[in-house]
Each structure stands twice: as structure tokens, then as C-alpha cells.
Amino acid sequence: MVLQYKLKKKTRWKKYPGKSKVERKLSDYDFRLLSEDKKKVLVEKDTYEKVMRRFRQIEFFKHHG
């Protein structure tokens, strides 16, 4: 899965580098989650916490299903 982010005012999505490398607070950004091949959007634009919660759910079921 690929986590992408963008400033709320911008339109271009970028690959998320990690919390420590982001210049502003996480609340200033929108996040989304894509499939590995980037063809399917798994989570539409949302907050970091909600996207990461869904990411952990998907990972859990991938390994325990």
C-alpha cells in the first residue's frame, strides 16, 4: 500500500516520507491510501489518524484472514 499526502490547499499528491520529514503539523495535510500498483484508492482523502487506522485494519486482515 502507498500512503500519499498533500497540503489542504494544493492539488498534487506526493508520496508520504514519514512524520519526521514533514515540514508542518499533520493536521495541515490531507492523506489517502492507494493499492501497491496505485490503481485503486483504498481510503479517500481524510486525516492521518483515520487513514492509518484503516491501514492497520487492512494489514491485520491480510495476515490473519
Sequence and secondary structure as in RCSB ss.txt:
>XXXX:A:sequence
MVLQYKLKKKTRWKKYPGKSKVERKLSDYDFRLLSEDKKKVLVEKDTYEKVMRRFRQIEFFKHHG
>XXXX:A:secstr
 EEEEEETT    EE   GGG SS GGGEEEEEE TTS SEEEEEE HHHHHHHHHHHHHHHHH 
